[in-house]
């Protein structure tokens, strides 16, 4: 006689919540996709502004009102109706032509559709037996990227969540490679060597904050990061880096990596990659390039030459959720010599045993700081296949043309102080500067302009600080944004500034 517990059959109760081979699962999936599609179409069909304009407190209150869960579930349609206002309409509409604040791109439809497939298949990219076909798609996309960059045969790569993870991986490999070569010290097994306090990383003043963040997480401390002065175009100064290297040598410090930037966040500036590659080779330094932003120029027809020297990097960061128009998140980390991935490799019997390698089984966890990872390479694959390389290049070049037009247009306006008259990629940094004296500071005025445009839904633009002063910034990633959109935005900035100078600052 069986002593096992007899489970109550709840097949009917559960089947409609999963996609499966049965009719109930397939029907529920089809109905759910149709309901979501209809809801988003409904919202987008009458959304005329990039942001609805509510205050943080208002949105927080609306979200609090829907954060309740009952014992019994509700229909998907009722839940979608409930979140339409608080969540969907209160969100930033990144695809709007006047949403131009950050490196936050309008996603391509093939990428959005890819997200649906990714979520449905739910592959985990750590081991082959959890991501069978997906493993080879990601490996194939890495091969495509190697060819596009011009990387040599022994190179390799892996998909990441984005620039933060990729920059961390580059500096981790740089640290461990140096310690191995300099002292025969295995950081992975033995921890940091006694001399770790002498290790230094060089980057420009305008490098991404993740260089310092990575140094702190790697146990070196932010003090290990030495910033090099930049020139008038916000590129790393070659004269100063030589001075810094001489000073570090005199101080008995040990520089082990140069972290170059290919597309700074504010100005899109590209450090002199060929020259930095030469210095790195001469001094025996690891050359990492943060091309999270600028890497998109790989597909540009007119500006890809700006990436000359990228192929010399020991490691690099590329984000596809910027100028490749993919939904967040989607990035890649590339390394010139795949043997360096050995500094990341760990083997677990239940996941990626050594016997798998002997049998030729590919377990991608050996190349990543993450275990569970999404099948994000599928989004890029679908987009490249559907849109085509030619059109991709045209889209990127269109944003570059618009940036140059915008810079020329703003330069002709008497009330605009333009910081980058010749934009490197597609960001514009400027601020409103009235011709007459006003009773408030320019920093306060420009911050108020940005906030007013946001909360009135007239335009989503960014604010930043340059030389201690507040400036406004346009990040022109959307190839659908037109010159007329720029004219309208600048008209709104002028109107808003006038209202604020006439006593409206208190309401912002």
Secondary structure as GFF3:
##gff-version 3
##sequence-region A 1 508
A	DSSP	alpha_helix	11	15	.	.	.	ID=ss1
A	DSSP	alpha_helix	23	45	.	.	.	ID=ss2
A	DSSP	alpha_helix	56	64	.	.	.	ID=ss3
A	DSSP	alpha_helix	76	83	.	.	.	ID=ss4
A	DSSP	pi_helix	84	89	.	.	.	ID=ss5
A	DSSP	alpha_helix	109	121	.	.	.	ID=ss6
A	DSSP	three_ten_helix	128	130	.	.	.	ID=ss7
A	DSSP	alpha_helix	132	149	.	.	.	ID=ss8
A	DSSP	beta_strand	156	160	.	.	.	ID=ss9
A	DSSP	alpha_helix	163	183	.	.	.	ID=ss10
A	DSSP	alpha_helix	187	190	.	.	.	ID=ss11
A	DSSP	three_ten_helix	194	198	.	.	.	ID=ss12
A	DSSP	beta_strand	199	204	.	.	.	ID=ss13
A	DSSP	alpha_helix	210	217	.	.	.	ID=ss14
A	DSSP	three_ten_helix	222	224	.	.	.	ID=ss15
A	DSSP	beta_strand	225	228	.	.	.	ID=ss16
A	DSSP	alpha_helix	238	250	.	.	.	ID=ss17
A	DSSP	beta_strand	254	261	.	.	.	ID=ss18
A	DSSP	alpha_helix	273	283	.	.	.	ID=ss19
A	DSSP	beta_strand	286	290	.	.	.	ID=ss20
A	DSSP	three_ten_helix	294	299	.	.	.	ID=ss21
A	DSSP	three_ten_helix	304	307	.	.	.	ID=ss22
A	DSSP	three_ten_helix	310	312	.	.	.	ID=ss23
A	DSSP	beta_strand	315	319	.	.	.	ID=ss24
A	DSSP	beta_strand	331	335	.	.	.	ID=ss25
A	DSSP	three_ten_helix	338	343	.	.	.	ID=ss26
A	DSSP	alpha_helix	354	358	.	.	.	ID=ss27
A	DSSP	three_ten_helix	364	367	.	.	.	ID=ss28
A	DSSP	alpha_helix	377	387	.	.	.	ID=ss29
A	DSSP	alpha_helix	389	411	.	.	.	ID=ss30
A	DSSP	beta_strand	416	418	.	.	.	ID=ss31
A	DSSP	beta_strand	427	432	.	.	.	ID=ss32
A	DSSP	alpha_helix	442	455	.	.	.	ID=ss33
A	DSSP	beta_strand	462	466	.	.	.	ID=ss34
A	DSSP	beta_strand	469	475	.	.	.	ID=ss35
A	DSSP	alpha_helix	483	499	.	.	.	ID=ss36
A	DSSP	pi_helix	500	504	.	.	.	ID=ss37
A	DSSP	three_ten_helix	505	507	.	.	.	ID=ss38
###
